[in-house]
Amino acid sequence: MSTPLLEAREVVLGFAGRRVLDRVALVVNEGEIVTLIGPNGAGKSTLVRVLLGLITPDAGRVTRRPGLRVGYMPQRLAVDPVLPLTVRRFLRLAGRGIDAAALTTALREVGAEHVIDTPLQSVSGGELQRVMLARALLRKPQLLVLDEPVQGVDVTGQAELYRLIGELRARRGCGVLMVSHDLHLVMAATDHVVCLNTHVCCSGHPESVTRHPEYLRLFGPREAAALAVYTHHHDHVHDVDGHVHTVACRDRESGHG
Ligand SMILES: Nc1ncnc2c1ncn2[C@@H]1O[C@H](COP(=O)(O)OP(=O)(O)OP(=O)(O)O)[C@@H](O)[C@H]1O
């Protein structure tokens, strides 16, 4: 097997003395879709930034394949609402040397060619996510990093976006690391799930994770997941510094909790 695109080991990070990431490990291989799930404030976006090299961890190691081309779709887009900016112009700002053909191709690939001359502020939630995806594709990435790619999109649109992400992976052979809140939809669209709550609570192939007692205890029954309701039952608690205190400890095959 070739070397991973991205690998994190024993990553630790704190903000103002509060631990946000605690000995986190994660691997993304070529052509693999890895999904980070976890409740609000679990450290998902922070971990993504550490993996991208935007934040240096306090301890641990992040290894990216040398010369790795990454297409990053951030969680938030800060665009001045009064700035006259069409989709075409917004995508041009993504980097030097982006020609008209590349721009059209990327938009066509995500099914959003029709909004090319629409002001960015006027596109729908689903169209905006597709435009952001097109922007990430412009770098011809070997790894796509998507932070909540279906936010602001209705359930049907979410399923379509996950299908599109799967198609892009198949067509381009790139790896995908994404952050999601919707367990139900993500389960069908990912190869590997990492459940984060400061530390890795459990991880593995979605099939085995969904059968894993720890997963069931973390996220409740499938119906609850379908409603994207987080019922995060732990056998441990986190103190104000983010440290883990075990309430009832058991050895588990995937992850520690
Ligand atoms: N630059 C920062 N300075 C201080 N604290 C921060 C900073 N960035 C993130 N945090 C804190 O770190 C914790 C993890 O935040 P993060 O955004 O990574 O969580 P998340 O899992 O992505 O949450 P959500 O699902 O709500 O997007 C939060 O408590 C947040 O307030």
PDBQT file of the ligand as one rigid body, heavy atoms in Angstrom, charges set to zero:
ROOT
HETATM    1  N1  LIG A 301      -8.652  30.205  17.982  1.00  0.00    +0.000 N 
HETATM    2  C1  LIG A 301      -9.266  29.725  19.071  1.00  0.00    +0.000 A 
HETATM    3  N2  LIG A 301      -9.043  30.238  20.286  1.00  0.00    +0.000 NA
HETATM    4  C2  LIG A 301      -9.634  29.740  21.385  1.00  0.00    +0.000 A 
HETATM    5  N3  LIG A 301     -10.498  28.695  21.363  1.00  0.00    +0.000 NA
HETATM    6  C3  LIG A 301     -10.774  28.145  20.168  1.00  0.00    +0.000 A 
HETATM    7  C4  LIG A 301     -10.172  28.616  18.959  1.00  0.00    +0.000 A 
HETATM    8  N4  LIG A 301     -10.620  27.847  17.934  1.00  0.00    +0.000 NA
HETATM    9  C5  LIG A 301     -11.466  26.955  18.477  1.00  0.00    +0.000 A 
HETATM   10  N5  LIG A 301     -11.557  27.124  19.806  1.00  0.00    +0.000 N 
HETATM   11  C6  LIG A 301     -12.353  26.316  20.720  1.00  0.00    +0.000 C 
HETATM   12  O1  LIG A 301     -11.998  24.966  20.526  1.00  0.00    +0.000 OA
HETATM   13  C7  LIG A 301     -13.132  24.117  20.683  1.00  0.00    +0.000 C 
HETATM   14  C8  LIG A 301     -13.303  23.274  19.433  1.00  0.00    +0.000 C 
HETATM   15  O2  LIG A 301     -13.742  24.108  18.375  1.00  0.00    +0.000 OA
HETATM   16  P1  LIG A 301     -13.992  23.551  16.911  1.00  0.00    +0.000 P 
HETATM   17  O3  LIG A 301     -14.453  24.699  16.071  1.00  0.00    +0.000 OA
HETATM   18  O4  LIG A 301     -12.798  22.805  16.482  1.00  0.00    +0.000 OA
HETATM   19  O5  LIG A 301     -15.174  22.522  17.170  1.00  0.00    +0.000 OA
HETATM   20  P2  LIG A 301     -16.076  21.746  16.120  1.00  0.00    +0.000 P 
HETATM   21  O6  LIG A 301     -16.098  20.315  16.545  1.00  0.00    +0.000 OA
HETATM   22  O7  LIG A 301     -15.624  22.033  14.743  1.00  0.00    +0.000 OA
HETATM   23  O8  LIG A 301     -17.494  22.410  16.424  1.00  0.00    +0.000 OA
HETATM   24  P3  LIG A 301     -18.789  22.675  15.467  1.00  0.00    +0.000 P 
HETATM   25  O9  LIG A 301     -19.406  21.352  15.208  1.00  0.00    +0.000 OA
HETATM   26  O10 LIG A 301     -19.640  23.532  16.331  1.00  0.00    +0.000 OA
HETATM   27  O11 LIG A 301     -18.297  23.374  14.231  1.00  0.00    +0.000 OA
HETATM   28  C9  LIG A 301     -14.318  25.037  20.957  1.00  0.00    +0.000 C 
HETATM   29  O12 LIG A 301     -14.543  25.050  22.349  1.00  0.00    +0.000 OA
HETATM   30  C10 LIG A 301     -13.837  26.389  20.459  1.00  0.00    +0.000 C 
HETATM   31  O13 LIG A 301     -14.431  27.429  21.184  1.00  0.00    +0.000 OA
ENDROOT
TORSDOF 0
